[in-house]
Each structure stands twice: as C-alpha cells, then as structure tokens.
Amino acid sequence: MLTREQCQKLTEKAISFTDFPECSVSLSTTESAFIRFALNGVTTSGFVVNQSLGIQVSKDKKAGNTSVDDFDEKAIREAVRRAEQIALLSPVNPEDIPPLPPQKYPAIENFADTTARARNPVMAPHVGAAIEAAKSKGLVAAGYFERSAGHFATANKAGNFGFGRYTDAYLSSTVRNTAGTSSGWASLPAVRIEDISGEAIGRVAAEKCLKWKDPVRLDPGKYSVVLEPTAVGDLIPLMAFSMQARAAEEGRSFLSRKGGGTLLGEKMFPDFITLRSDPFHKLYPALPWGNGGLPNTALTWIENGVVKNMFYDRYWAMKAGKEPTTFPSNLILDGGTKSLDELIASVDRGLLVTRFWYIRPVNPQTVQLTGLTRDGLFLIEDGKVTKPVVNFRFNESPVRLLQNTIAMGKPVRTRGGESGMIAPPLVVKDFPFTSISDAV
C-alpha cells in the first residue's frame, strides 16, 4: 500500500495533468486476506490487492468523472482526458459548488499492525475452531473470515489534501444440522484481529442451531421483542439516509413537519434514546473525512429523545445558510448496563430475534422496512426462552422501533448481512410480524 508521501505525489501528478479550473481526486490502496469455509472445510483462501484513483474535473459547472486502477503516468493522463471529455458533454449542474479549500483533518487511528499483517497462519486456527465447534455437535459449519487494511487520500486543485488509513477484520459462521432444517449464526467485527475468537463464534452459532429445532408456528401479529445487537444494527443505520435536512425541509422525511418545516429540536423518542456518530471510536474504523471531503467529526443526531441535528450536504447547507455536516455514519446507539439475559428475564411473553435479513424499503418517508427473521427466533415466556419459532416477515420502521423501545442493554459492535453499528440489545413493544416464513 502507498505511504502518505506517495499518495500526495500521485494525487498532485493527476491534478497537474488537467488545465480545467477544478479537479478533485480520491485514492485508495487496499489489501485483504480471506478464508471461506463450508461443509466443515475450507473452500477458498485468497489475498487480494486493490488500488483505485477516482478523478473529477469540472469547468463552467459541467463535471466529468472517471477512475483508473493503473497508476503509471500514461494511464493517469488518459483517465484525466476521459474525465475532461465527459465534462464537455455533460449538462450544466445547477447545484455545483466550489471546491473545498485546504482543510484541517483530525487524527484518527483505527489501524492495527497485527490485523494488517495477518495471513493464514493467524486466521486458519480461528476457522478451524469455528468448524470444530460445529463438528463436535454433529453439525455443519459455513462462513467467512476476512481481514482488510487500507490507505486512502483525498485531494483537489484548490490545495486540499488528506490521508487516512484503517484496518478491520470480520468472522461469521452459519451452522446447520445435517438435514438442513435448523440454523444458527454468529459473527464479530473488530479493528484488531486478536479481538476475534473463532471458538466463541462457532460455539454461539452451534448453540443457536441446536436450540432452533422443530420450531413451533405462531400467528402473525404484534409482539414484544428482545432484539439482539445484530438485529438492532440491521435496522437502525437505515434511518441515516432519512436524516437529510433537504429531504426533511422538502417534506420527504420522517423529520418533516406536517404543514411545513421540520421536527428538528422536537422530542420524538424516549428519554434514554441517544444516537450519535463517532469516527474516533477505537472499535469502529473511519477516515478523517466524510462526504465531499469534509473533516469527520463526532455528532449527536438524537439526544435524550430529542432530534438535535440533521445531515446538511455542502450544497443544501449553502442554500439554507447552515454549516455542512458529514453523513451519519459510524453510528452508536447508547445503551444501558443490563445483559441480554437480564432483558429476556424482563419480558413476560415475547420473541427473541437473533438477526434480520433481506431488508428492503417499503415507504422511504416513514422509513418503513420489510424483511425476515433468520438463524434463531425463539419464544420468551415468563422471562425465559422456551421454544424455537418458525420465522416471520416483518414490516416496521426503525423510527417507530426506537419510539417503542422500553429497555436497553450493553452496546457492542455489530455487523450483520445488511449493515452494522455499535448497538445494544433492545426490548421493544408492539413489533409487527405480518406473515410466516417457512425458510430456515
């Protein structure tokens, strides 16, 4: 991967190849090592190196974009020329904004040498432990273990330059019985690969599989639910796209007020709901800049139930006379001190949800989503998990979910099939399951 100095020289070279008044470039060099496994054995092992240089030029409010993964001088010159040709053919952009002047980017260190150096000798034992956890119970494991490292840069012709790097690792395992009629799942993402335990992930996935045997069928309807952190992390980040100030002010968001205006400053959620972004969190990789090259900052979106901020991109901020903000990423939902077991014990009758999958939007304005439960749905009776339950389809909005939350546990970092964040387990009332899904 390229060093800071090499990134700066390369971006400066690309910018020097155009006489257009505006030019911005984004540079990434990444490498990843991975192991796939299925049927209790390794199926694929690989090491991948990627590099990309994105180029945007603009003139008279007409812009052209291209990218190239060959970093020799000829290839970069040709890419710049393509961007210029595209710009000349493009229509005028009425929302064009001037380039950012030099920015002061914060120091964000989410880079672990142990993760960046890890190869099969480090990763394979964890995969073996996950497989053994299934085999020892007569079950079958499949999954994926990846570690990645990246160096990134952003620059423009106005003199701005930023450099950042991070690492991340992720292990997930799906465990099924030999008949394929029961399934369990577990995963863990971590900046430091040494924080991942294949044995622990395999054990949890195997236990889920064994417990989800011969599930009972319940009627669809509204249930109290205990959502494990992954289930929470599957849904809440999808709110972020609807926290745009423009959408709210144009009447297209859950933050739009009927009759005009927005709900900024209004109390929409229980007192204990605080949702924030924190690019400096040691468990969550981030770059020093966000959308449009703006310096990344910690920002609270909902505080003690009150909507505190909305996302202003540079164009809409300039139009509205506001300060621009970075997109709501690296989300953290603050929680409490209770364990998952303590939350389960607080529920007289409800459902325990491991995770969701195949989540799709239904109504963008209300953020209503639909999806399915997967890999472990269980009935709770008198504070105890009693029976496995056939999977359900749900139709619910994460906005309404937070409004109906009545208890929270300890937050952890999550990554499911759709998205991830730092989230606690939640107890939520009146969660609507609309139909039965017979899929495992």
C-alpha positions in Angstrom: 0.0 0.0 0.0 1.1 3.6 -0.6 2.5 5.8 2.1 1.2 9.3 2.8 4.1 10.8 0.8 3.4 8.5 -2.2 -0.3 9.3 -2.1 0.4 13.0 -2.1 2.8 12.8 -5.0 0.4 10.7 -7.0 -2.6 12.9 -6.4 -0.6 16.0 -7.3 0.5 14.4 -10.5 -3.0 13.6 -11.5 -4.2 17.1 -10.8 -1.3 18.6 -12.8 -2.5 16.8 -15.9 -5.6 19.0 -16.4 -5.9 22.6 -17.2 -9.6 22.6 -16.1 -10.1 25.1 -13.2 -11.3 22.4 -10.8 -10.1 18.9 -10.2 -10.6 16.5 -7.3 -9.1 13.1 -6.8 -9.7 10.2 -4.4 -7.2 7.5 -3.9 -7.4 4.1 -2.3 -5.0 1.2 -1.9 -6.3 -1.8 0.0 -5.4 -5.4 0.6 -7.4 -8.2 2.1 -6.8 -11.8 3.2 -9.8 -14.1 3.4 -10.9 -17.7 4.1 -14.2 -19.2 3.1 -15.4 -22.4 4.6 -18.4 -24.7 4.0 -19.4 -28.3 4.8 -16.9 -28.2 7.7 -13.9 -27.5 5.4 -12.1 -24.6 3.8 -13.3 -23.9 0.3 -11.3 -20.8 -0.7 -8.3 -18.9 0.6 -7.1 -15.7 -1.1 -5.2 -12.5 -0.9 -6.4 -9.5 -2.9 -4.7 -6.2 -3.5 -6.8 -3.3 -5.0 -5.9 0.2 -6.0 -8.1 2.9 -7.5 -7.8 6.6 -8.4 -11.0 8.5 -8.9 -10.8 11.7 -10.9 -13.4 14.5 -11.3 -12.8 17.6 -13.3 -15.2 20.5 -13.8 -15.5 23.6 -15.9 -18.3 26.1 -16.2 -20.3 24.0 -13.8 -20.0 20.9 -16.1 -18.3 17.9 -14.5 -16.8 14.6 -15.7 -15.8 11.6 -13.6 -13.7 8.6 -14.3 -11.4 6.2 -12.4 -8.3 4.1 -13.1 -6.5 1.3 -11.3 -3.3 1.5 -13.3 -1.1 4.2 -11.7 1.5 4.7 -14.4 1.7 8.2 -15.9 0.2 7.2 -19.3 -2.8 5.6 -17.7 -3.5 8.5 -15.4 -3.1 11.1 -18.3 -5.6 9.1 -20.3 -8.1 8.9 -17.4 -7.9 12.7 -16.9 -8.6 13.2 -20.6 -11.6 10.9 -20.4 -12.9 12.9 -17.5 -12.5 16.2 -19.4 -14.3 14.7 -22.5 -17.2 13.6 -20.3 -17.4 17.1 -18.7 -17.6 18.8 -22.1 -20.5 16.5 -23.0 -22.3 16.9 -19.6 -25.2 19.3 -18.9 -24.6 22.3 -16.5 -25.1 21.3 -12.9 -27.3 23.9 -11.2 -26.2 22.6 -7.8 -22.5 22.9 -8.5 -20.5 24.2 -5.5 -16.9 25.5 -5.3 -14.1 23.0 -4.2 -13.1 22.8 -0.6 -10.1 24.9 0.4 -7.4 23.3 2.4 -8.9 21.5 5.4 -7.6 20.6 8.8 -8.3 16.9 9.2 -8.4 15.2 12.6 -6.0 12.4 13.5 -8.0 9.1 13.5 -6.1 5.9 14.2 -8.0 2.8 13.6 -5.0 0.9 12.2 -3.7 -2.2 13.9 -0.4 -3.7 12.6 -1.5 -7.2 13.8 -4.5 -7.0 11.5 -2.6 -5.6 8.6 0.0 -8.4 8.8 -2.4 -11.3 9.4 -2.3 -14.2 6.9 -3.5 -17.8 7.0 -1.2 -18.8 9.9 -3.2 -16.3 12.1 -6.6 -16.8 10.5 -6.8 -20.5 9.9 -6.8 -21.6 13.6 -9.9 -19.5 14.2 -11.7 -21.0 11.2 -10.7 -24.5 12.4 -12.1 -23.7 15.9 -15.4 -22.5 14.4 -15.6 -25.7 12.3 -14.7 -27.9 15.3 -17.4 -26.2 17.4 -20.0 -27.5 14.8 -18.4 -30.9 14.1 -18.3 -31.7 17.8 -22.1 -31.4 18.0 -22.7 -33.3 14.7 -23.5 -30.1 12.9 -22.2 -28.4 9.7 -20.5 -25.0 9.6 -20.0 -22.5 6.8 -18.7 -19.0 7.0 -16.2 -16.3 6.1 -13.2 -14.7 7.7 -11.6 -11.6 6.2 -9.1 -9.0 7.4 -8.5 -5.8 5.4 -6.2 -2.9 5.5 -6.3 0.3 3.5 -4.6 3.6 2.9 -6.7 6.4 1.5 -6.2 10.0 0.2 -8.4 12.9 -1.0 -7.1 16.0 -2.8 -8.1 18.8 -5.1 -6.8 21.6 -7.2 -7.6 24.2 -4.5 -4.8 22.8 -2.4 -6.7 20.4 -0.1 -5.1 17.1 0.8 -6.0 14.4 3.4 -4.6 11.0 4.2 -6.0 8.2 6.3 -5.8 4.5 7.0 -7.6 1.8 8.9 -7.8 -2.0 9.4 -10.7 -4.2 10.1 -11.5 -7.9 10.5 -14.7 -10.0 10.4 -15.6 -13.6 11.1 -19.1 -15.0 10.7 -20.3 -18.6 10.9 -23.6 -20.2 9.9 -24.2 -23.6 11.5 -26.9 -26.1 10.3 -27.9 -29.6 11.2 -27.2 -32.3 8.6 -30.8 -32.3 7.5 -30.6 -28.5 6.8 -33.7 -27.9 8.9 -32.2 -25.9 11.7 -29.8 -22.9 11.6 -27.7 -20.8 13.9 -25.4 -17.8 13.3 -22.9 -15.6 15.0 -20.3 -13.0 13.9 -17.8 -10.4 15.2 -16.1 -7.5 13.5 -13.0 -5.9 15.1 -10.3 -3.4 14.2 -7.8 -5.7 16.0 -7.9 -9.3 14.7 -6.8 -10.6 18.1 -10.2 -9.5 19.5 -11.9 -12.2 17.3 -12.3 -15.7 18.7 -13.3 -18.4 16.2 -14.1 -20.8 19.1 -16.6 -18.3 20.7 -18.3 -17.5 17.4 -18.6 -21.2 16.4 -19.9 -22.1 19.9 -22.7 -19.5 19.8 -23.7 -20.4 16.2 -23.8 -24.1 17.2 -25.9 -23.4 20.3 -28.4 -21.4 18.3 -28.7 -24.2 15.7 -29.3 -26.8 18.4 -31.9 -24.7 20.1 -33.8 -23.9 16.9 -35.0 -27.5 16.4 -38.6 -28.3 15.5 -39.8 -24.7 15.7 -43.5 -24.0 16.5 -45.8 -21.9 14.4 -47.2 -18.8 15.9 -49.8 -16.4 14.4 -48.5 -13.2 12.9 -49.2 -10.1 14.9 -47.6 -7.5 17.2 -45.2 -9.0 19.7 -42.9 -7.7 22.4 -39.4 -8.5 21.1 -35.9 -8.7 22.5 -33.6 -7.8 19.6 -30.0 -9.0 19.9 -27.4 -6.3 19.0 -27.0 -7.6 15.4 -30.8 -7.3 14.8 -30.7 -3.7 16.0 -27.6 -3.0 13.8 -29.5 -4.4 10.8 -32.2 -1.7 11.1 -31.1 1.5 12.8 -28.4 2.5 10.2 -31.1 2.6 7.6 -32.5 5.6 9.3 -29.4 7.6 8.4 -30.5 8.1 4.8 -33.7 9.8 6.0 -32.0 12.3 8.3 -31.1 14.6 5.4 -32.0 18.2 6.0 -33.0 18.6 2.4 -35.5 15.7 2.5 -37.0 17.0 5.7 -37.3 20.6 4.5 -38.9 19.4 1.3 -41.5 17.3 3.1 -40.0 13.9 2.2 -38.7 12.6 5.5 -39.9 11.3 8.9 -38.4 14.6 10.2 -40.8 16.7 8.0 -43.5 18.6 10.0 -47.0 18.4 8.6 -47.8 21.8 7.0 -44.1 22.7 6.6 -40.9 22.9 8.5 -39.0 20.1 10.3 -39.0 18.3 13.6 -35.5 19.5 14.5 -35.5 20.2 18.2 -38.6 18.1 18.9 -38.7 15.2 21.3 -39.7 12.2 19.2 -38.2 9.3 21.3 -38.0 8.1 24.9 -35.6 10.0 27.2 -33.0 7.2 27.1 -32.5 7.2 23.3 -29.3 8.9 22.1 -28.0 8.2 18.6 -24.6 9.6 17.6 -21.7 9.3 15.1 -18.2 8.9 16.4 -15.4 8.4 13.9 -12.9 8.4 16.8 -14.3 5.2 18.4 -11.5 2.7 18.8 -13.8 -0.2 17.8 -15.0 1.3 14.6 -12.8 2.1 11.6 -13.2 5.6 10.0 -11.4 8.1 7.8 -10.5 11.7 8.8 -13.0 13.0 6.2 -16.6 12.3 5.3 -18.8 13.0 2.3 -17.5 15.7 0.0 -14.1 15.8 1.8 -15.5 17.5 4.9 -13.5 16.8 8.1 -15.0 14.0 10.1 -16.5 15.0 13.4 -18.4 13.4 16.3 -22.0 14.5 16.1 -25.2 13.7 18.1 -28.3 13.2 16.0 -30.8 12.3 18.7 -30.0 13.2 22.3 -32.2 12.1 25.2 -35.0 11.6 22.7 -34.7 15.0 21.1 -33.7 15.4 17.4 -30.5 17.5 17.6 -29.1 17.5 14.1 -29.8 16.7 10.5 -27.4 16.0 7.7 -26.6 19.0 5.6 -24.5 18.4 2.4 -22.5 21.3 1.2 -25.0 22.4 -1.4 -28.0 22.4 0.8 -26.1 23.9 3.7 -25.0 26.8 1.5 -28.6 27.3 0.2 -30.0 27.1 3.8 -27.3 29.2 5.4 -26.2 26.4 7.6 -22.9 24.7 8.4 -22.4 21.4 6.4 -22.2 18.2 8.2 -20.8 14.7 7.4 -23.2 11.9 6.7 -24.5 9.9 9.7 -22.0 7.0 9.6 -20.1 5.1 12.3 -23.4 5.1 14.3 -23.6 4.4 18.0 -26.8 3.9 19.9 -26.0 4.5 23.5 -27.3 1.7 25.8 -27.6 0.7 29.4 -25.9 -1.8 31.7 -28.1 -4.8 31.5 -27.1 -8.1 29.9 -29.1 -9.8 27.2 -30.2 -12.4 29.8 -31.5 -9.7 32.1 -33.5 -8.1 29.2 -35.0 -11.5 28.4 -35.9 -12.0 32.1 -37.9 -8.7 32.0 -40.3 -10.0 29.3 -43.4 -11.9 30.2 -44.2 -13.1 26.7 -42.4 -12.1 23.5 -39.9 -13.2 20.9 -36.1 -13.2 20.9 -34.7 -12.2 17.5 -31.1 -13.1 16.5 -30.9 -11.1 13.3 -32.8 -9.9 10.2 -32.0 -10.3 6.5 -33.3 -9.4 3.1 -34.3 -6.0 4.3 -35.9 -3.7 1.8 -37.6 -0.3 1.9 -41.4 0.0 1.7 -42.0 3.6 2.5 -39.0 5.9 2.3 -40.8 8.8 4.0 -41.6 6.8 7.2 -38.5 4.6 6.8 -40.8 1.6 6.8 -38.9 -1.6 6.0 -39.7 -5.2 5.4 -37.5 -8.2 5.9 -37.3 -11.6 7.6 -36.0 -13.1 10.8 -33.2 -15.6 10.4 -30.9 -18.0 12.3 -32.7 -18.2 15.6 -36.2 -16.9 16.5 -37.4 -18.0 20.0 -40.4 -17.6 22.2 -40.0 -16.0 25.6 -42.4 -16.9 28.4 -42.2 -15.7 31.9 -38.7 -14.3 31.4 -37.3 -17.5 29.9 -36.6 -18.7 26.3 -38.9 -21.7 25.9 -39.4 -22.7 22.3 -38.0 -22.1 18.8 -40.4 -20.3 16.5 -40.9 -20.5 12.7 -39.5 -17.4 11.0 -41.6 -14.3 10.4 -41.7 -11.5 7.9 -41.8 -8.0 9.5 -42.9 -4.6 8.3 -41.6 -1.9 10.7 -39.7 1.4 10.7 -36.6 1.9 12.8 -38.1 5.2 13.8 -41.1 3.5 15.3 -38.9 0.8 16.8 -36.9 3.4 18.8 -40.2 5.1 19.8 -41.4 1.7 21.2 -38.2 0.8 22.9 -38.7 0.2 26.6 -35.3 -1.2 27.8 -31.7 -1.3 26.6 -28.6 -3.4 27.3 -24.9 -3.1 26.9 -23.7 -1.8 23.4 -21.3 -3.9 21.3 -20.1 -3.5 17.7 -22.2 -5.4 15.2 -22.1 -6.4 11.6 -25.0 -8.4 10.0 -25.9 -9.2 6.5 -27.2 -5.6 5.7 -25.3 -3.1 7.9 -23.6 -2.6 11.2 -23.0 -0.1 14.1 -22.4 -0.1 17.8 -25.7 -1.1 19.3 -27.2 -2.6 22.5 -29.8 -5.3 22.7 -33.3 -3.8 22.9 -36.7 -4.6 24.4 -39.3 -3.3 22.0 -43.1 -3.4 22.3 -45.6 -3.9 19.5 -43.2 -5.1 16.9 -45.3 -6.1 13.8 -44.8 -9.5 12.2 -47.0 -9.7 9.2 -46.7 -13.2 7.9 -44.9 -16.6 8.5 -41.8 -17.5 6.6 -41.1 -21.2 6.3 -37.5 -20.7 5.2 -34.7 -21.9 7.5 
